[in-house]
Amino acid sequence: MNQWSRKPVRPRYVVGLMSGTSADGIDAVVAEIAGTGRGLSVHILSHVQQAFTKDFRRRVLHACLHGSVADVCELNFVLGEMFAKATLAAIRKARLKPKDIYAIGSHGQTVHHLPNAQKLSTLQIGEPAVIAERTGITTVADFRVRDVAAGGQGAPLVPYVDWALITSPSHPRIVQNIGGIGNLTWLPSNASLADVRAFDTGPGNMVIDAVVHALSGGRLTYDRKGSWAARGRVSEKLVKQWLKHPFFKRQPPKSTGREEFGEVFFRRVVADARKEKLAQSDIVATVTALTAASIAEAYRRFVYPNLSRRLQELTQVVLVGGGALNPVLRGMIAERVRPAQLCPIEEFGMCAESKEALSFAVLAHETLQDVPGNVPSVTGARRAVVLGSIVPGNHVNLTP
């Protein structure tokens, strides 16, 4: 038992920080958390979003595939400062003070993820020592690294939280996250942790954002409310062609990132669209349909074959992440994943954009109780492990 893992006698306030593969900014939540595992209770007190400037986003994305060691080194500390500022803003919005906060859980900014390399590895930056020093609050970070050290892919990690908070006694559920990358968590009704299955489904907003940015000459970073896609027509021919990418057939456990669906894939998409002489709105509509189709393909290949038609009809799909706010994408998903039905995340006291930041608040809370937060059947790890590295704050926030 570690020095923080005494059983809490009251709920604790925990901050969760997330900057996703899209690298468009930081989500920070303050949550009141009690219990552990399926006994968890969570209440979000505040949620703030701090967007990156266009220049800074470009700098982060460049570092992901082309950055020097010096670039990554400096960004690590710059992002640490930015995460600390987002933390303090969320605490103020919750009308609390830093001394009231038990811990911070920071996912960090992924700059490289190599689950299929000869030596599995992953790298998230946003120096936790800076966060702890600026806030005085104990910070848990580098969650993915421990799972990779245990032989896992380091992703996805939110399935533990999905299982704890969203499992239903009567309905099978799929929690479908649409960030830069899409990923799902499959939760049979009354699922035990061993029943949970999860994996990346492919590109979420990543390709859509890249296309919109390029076609707008850099003016836009995403298709707000799907307005551009709504004006276009989908080329099903190209969607089928892009779905031949080997990732989609790969058996879980599996995860992906910019290394497979970043710059190289984007150039292929644009070249294919120009060859077909698609209008700009048609290109945006078609890459939006690719995200929806890749999600439906994952269900068709890896979820539905194990379900009767009746269980498919009972399945509820809970959309989270920034892509859940795109009504065109949401409609395409609803159409393609039938007979499953969409279920609003708001029914669980969350909003689509706060879910991932909340997940890392929960994972930090579990780490400080000595509770493993990975799911080996999901990541491929040899065993369940307590996740993250702990950087102590002023310790006054760690009393039960």
VEXLOLO-424125 format. One record per residue (C-alpha): residue in one letter; chain; x, y, z. Coordinates in pm, whole numbers. Each point is the difference from the previous one (the first is absolute). Last residue first. Layout:
   residu   chaine        x        y        z
        A        A        X        Y        Z
...
END
This chain:
   residu   chaine        x        y        z
        P        A     -797     1142      391
        T        A      305      231        3
        L        A      164       37     -339
        N        A      -59      372      -66
        V        A      248      110      264
        H        A      261     -203     -191
        N        A      152      316     -157
        G        A        8     -165     -339
        P        A      137     -348      -64
        V        A       75     -116     -356
        I        A     -158     -343      -50
        S        A       74     -203     -313
        G        A     -287     -182     -163
        L        A     -202     -317        6
        V        A      -49     -274      256
        V        A       33     -320     -198
        A        A     -227     -278     -126
        R        A      201     -277     -165
        R        A      175     -110     -318
        A        A     -123      306     -187
        G        A     -202      -55     -319
        T        A     -166      340       21
        V        A     -363     -110       23
        S        A       14     -342      171
        P        A      264      154      228
        V        A     -238      273      126
        N        A      207      284      143
        G        A      -83      194      314
        P        A      149     -215      276
        V        A     -110      120      348
        D        A      273      117      240
        Q        A     -240      263      143
        L        A      212      282     -147
        T        A      -18     -171     -338
        E        A     -379      -14       27
        H        A      -27      377       50
        A        A      238       61     -290
        L        A     -212     -228     -219
        V        A     -315      188      100
        A        A      151      340      -83
        F        A      128     -156     -322
        S        A     -352     -107      -97
        L        A     -141      344       79
        A        A      233      149     -262
        E        A     -131     -260     -245
        K        A     -368       68       73
        S        A        3      380        0
        E        A      -74       52     -372
        A        A     -300     -232      -25
        C        A     -171      134      309
        M        A      -44     -191      323
        G        A     -280      -78      244
        F        A      -59     -351     -135
        E        A     -311       85     -205
        E        A      206      282     -151
        I        A      193     -265     -195
        P        A     -298      -24     -236
        C        A      -89     -353     -123
        L        A       29      -96     -368
        Q        A     -177     -316     -111
        A        A      138     -336     -116
        P        A     -186     -146     -301
        R        A      168      187     -161
        V        A      363      119       10
        R        A       -1      171     -343
        E        A     -297      234       37
        A        A       82      117      352
        I        A      363       53     -105
        M        A      -98      216     -296
        G        A     -233      204      220
        R        A      274       60      259
        L        A      243      102     -274
        V        A     -250      254     -131
        P        A      -86      120      352
        N        A      366       66       93
        L        A       -3       29      380
        A        A       82     -373       42
        G        A      324       71     -186
        G        A      130      193      299
        G        A        2     -308      222
        V        A     -286     -225      108
        L        A     -268     -207     -174
        V        A     -188     -261      206
        V        A     -119     -285     -222
        Q        A     -281     -203      158
        T        A      -36     -368      -87
        L        A     -351     -142       37
        E        A      -42      -48     -376
        Q        A      334     -180      -21
        L        A     -108     -217      293
        R        A     -314     -101     -191
        R        A      197      -75     -317
        S        A      218     -235      201
        L        A      344      125       94
        N        A      354     -137      -45
        P        A       19       92     -369
        Y        A     -117      355       95
        V        A      315      106      185
        F        A      322      -62     -200
        R        A      -66       18     -372
        R        A     -333      182      -27
        Y        A       71      228      297
        A        A      343       95     -138
        E        A     -152       56     -344
        A        A     -260      234      153
        I        A      276      211      153
        S        A      198       -2     -326
        A        A     -316      101     -187
        A        A      -67      299      225
        T        A      360      122      -27
        L        A        2      -58     -375
        A        A     -332      185      -32
        T        A      168      311      138
        V        A      278      -53     -256
        T        A     -268      -11     -270
        A        A     -194      306      116
        V        A      319      207       17
        I        A      102     -112     -351
        D        A     -351       66     -134
        S        A       10      354      142
        Q        A      324       62     -186
        A        A     -134     -131     -330
        L        A      116     -347      -99
        K        A      200      -45     -319
        E        A       47     -378       55
        K        A      377       48      -36
        R        A      -29      298      233
        A        A     -162     -217      264
        D        A      267     -270      -31
        A        A      282      255       32
        V        A     -165      163      303
        V        A      -46     -334      174
        R        A      356     -112      -74
        R        A      140      324      140
        F        A     -210      -48      316
        F        A      131     -357       43
        V        A      360      126       -5
        E        A      -73      294      232
        G        A     -185     -184      273
        F        A     -194     -325       -7
        E        A      270     -262       59
        E        A      271      181      203
        R        A     -261      253      103
        G        A     -158     -254      232
        T        A      -88     -367       43
        S        A     -109     -260      251
        K        A      -65     -372      -17
        P        A     -109     -285      222
        P        A     -171      -86     -222
        Q        A       27     -170     -343
        R        A      129      201     -294
        K        A     -256       32     -279
        F        A      -43      377       41
        F        A      374       60       38
        P        A       75     -154     -340
        H        A     -141      300     -191
        K        A     -268     -145     -227
        L        A     -247      239      162
        W        A      150      274     -216
        Q        A     -135     -163     -319
        K        A     -345      -58      148
        V        A      -21      367      101
        L        A      130       99     -343
        K        A     -276     -187     -184
        E        A     -258      121      252
        S        A       68      353     -126
        V        A     -211      205      238
        R        A     -180      311     -121
        G        A       70      341      148
        R        A     -187      289      161
        A        A      -36     -173      340
        A        A      374      -71        3
        W        A       70      374       15
        S        A     -249       66      282
        G        A      114     -295      212
        K        A      -72      200      316
        R        A      335      175      -47
        D        A      214     -189     -251
        Y        A      342       29      165
        T        A      317      213       -1
        L        A     -122      278     -225
        R        A      191      288     -161
        G        A      297     -218     -101
        G        A      -60       29     -372
        S        A     -359     -117       47
        L        A       62     -319     -198
        A        A      308      -89      204
        H        A     -153       59      344
        V        A     -322     -177      -99
        V        A      195     -301     -129
        A        A      217      -23      312
        D        A     -301       34      230
        I        A     -194     -275     -179
        V        A      307     -227        5
        M        A       49       34      375
        N        A     -362       18      114
        G        A      -30     -373       69
        P        A      249     -208     -194
        G        A        7     -372       80
        T        A     -215     -225      222
        D        A      237       -8      295
        F        A      -61     -286      241
        A        A     -221     -116      285
        R        A     -137     -319      153
        V        A     -140      -30      351
        D        A     -104     -343      127
        A        A      298      -29      239
        L        A     -115      318      175
        S        A     -332     -169       72
        A        A     -283      103     -224
        N        A     -356       26      132
        S        A     -121       58     -357
        P        A      288      -44     -244
        L        A      230      304      -15
        W        A      196       53     -324
        T        A      233      300       16
        L        A       68      175     -326
        N        A      273      217     -148
        G        A       19      275     -257
        I        A      320      199      -55
        G        A       12      380       -2
        G        A     -282      -26      251
        I        A     -310     -206      -68
        N        A      -67     -227      298
        Q        A     -256     -274      -41
        V        A     -129     -154      322
        I        A     -174     -316     -115
        R        A     -274     -127      229
        P        A     -181     -327       65
        H        A     -323       82      179
        S        A     -159     -136      319
        P        A      235       37      298
        S        A      183      287     -173
        T        A      375       73        7
        I        A       60      376      -27
        L        A      203      111      304
        A        A      243     -276       99
        W        A       19     -169     -338
        D        A       48      329     -183
        V        A      269       97      252
        Y        A      193     -325      -56
        P        A      -56       43     -374
        V        A      178      342       10
        L        A      347     -150      -50
        P        A        1      -74     -375
        A        A      283      -28      -37
        G        A      339      -69      155
        Q        A       61     -279     -252
        G        A       61     -256      272
        G        A      313     -194       94
        A        A       19      103      366
        A        A      234      289      -88
        V        A     -266      112     -248
        D        A     -256        6      282
        R        A      240      201      215
        V        A       62      253     -277
        R        A     -365       81      -69
        F        A      -66      181      329
        D        A      293      240      -36
        A        A     -154      241      254
        V        A     -117       27      363
        T        A       37      343      158
        T        A        4       88      370
        I        A     -116      361       29
        G        A      217      304       77
        T        A     -139      161     -314
        R        A      309      133     -176
        E        A      235     -267      141
        A        A     -237     -291      -65
        I        A      -65      108     -359
        V        A      371       61      -63
        A        A       87     -342      141
        P        A     -271     -148     -225
        E        A      185      112     -316
        G        A     -245       16     -290
        I        A      117     -280     -229
        Q        A     -138     -341     -102
        L        A      223     -262     -160
        T        A      -79     -360      -93
        S        A      205     -311      -60
        L        A      -27     -361     -114
        K        A      341     -123     -117
        Q        A      -23     -166     -341
        A        A     -260      265      -82
        N        A     -370      -76       -1
        P        A     -112      209      298
        L        A      212      299     -103
        H        A     -156      320      138
        H        A      165      338      -46
        V        A      -75      356      110
        T        A     -284      -80      238
        Q        A      -84      306      207
        G        A      -39      -61      372
        H        A     -253     -230      165
        S        A       10      204      320
        G        A     -172     -120      317
        I        A       13      266      271
        A        A      -34      -76      370
        Y        A     -184       63      326
        I        A     -115      354      -76
        D        A     -117      227      282
        K        A      348      159       37
        P        A      -31      120     -360
        K        A     -305      210       92
        L        A     -363      -64      -91
        R        A     -269      199     -172
        A        A      -34     -266     -273
        K        A       92      267     -257
        R        A      308       83      206
        I        A      106     -366        1
        A        A      -52      -24     -377
        A        A      215      310      -57
        L        A      272     -136      229
        T        A       14     -325     -194
        A        A        4      177     -338
        K        A      296      209      120
        A        A      185     -313      115
        F        A      -65     -174     -332
        M        A      143      302     -182
        E        A      315        4      215
        G        A       53     -372      -60
        L        A      -60       60     -370
        V        A      291      245       -9
        F        A      215     -248      193
        N        A      -50     -294     -235
        L        A        4      235     -297
        E        A      360       90       81
        C        A      120     -360        4
        V        A     -209      -97     -305
        D        A      154      277     -210
        A        A      354      -68      127
        V        A      -35     -372      -84
        S        A      -93      110     -350
        G        A     -357        4     -124
        H        A     -107     -164     -326
        L        A     -280     -243       84
        C        A     -171      121      316
        A        A      207      319       22
        H        A     -169      141     -310
        L        A     -339      -62      158
        V        A      104      187      314
        R        A      137      298     -195
        R        A     -309       19     -219
        R        A     -215        5      312
        F        A      217      281      137
        D        A      -40      205     -317
        K        A     -376      -54      -16
        T        A      -36      104      363
        F        A      -82     -280      242
        A        A     -348        1      148
        Q        A      -65        3      374
        Q        A     -309     -193       95
        V        A     -148       10      348
        H        A     -220     -247      187
        S        A     -129       41      353
        L        A     -160     -189      286
        I        A      -32     -342     -165
        H        A     -151     -262      233
        V        A      136     -353       20
        S        A     -100     -306      201
        L        A      217     -307      -21
        G        A     -126     -329      144
        R        A       61     -181     -329
        G        A      370       59       63
        T        A       70      243      286
        G        A     -193      219      240
        A        A      -29      378      -10
        I        A       80      263     -261
        E        A      -88      370      -22
        A        A      118      116     -339
        V        A      191      303     -122
        V        A       39       -9     -375
        A        A      265      122     -242
        D        A       -9      -25     -379
        I        A      311      126     -179
        G        A       39      113     -359
        D        A      -10      -89     -369
        A        A      257     -279        3
        S        A     -229     -228     -206
        T        A      162     -297      178
        G        A     -149      116      327
        S        A       92      240      277
        M        A     -154     -114      325
        L        A       18      107      362
        G        A     -199     -138      295
        V        A      -19      181      334
        V        A     -100     -191      314
        Y        A     -217      110      292
        R        A      -42     -272      260
        P        A     -310     -160      144
        R        A        9      -81      372
        V        A      157     -257      234
        P        A      261      -96     -257
        K        A      162     -344       44
        R        A      373       55       42
        S        A      175      -31     -335
        W        A      224      304        1
        Q        A      306     -146      173
        N        A        1     -306     -224
        M        A     -144     -340       94
END
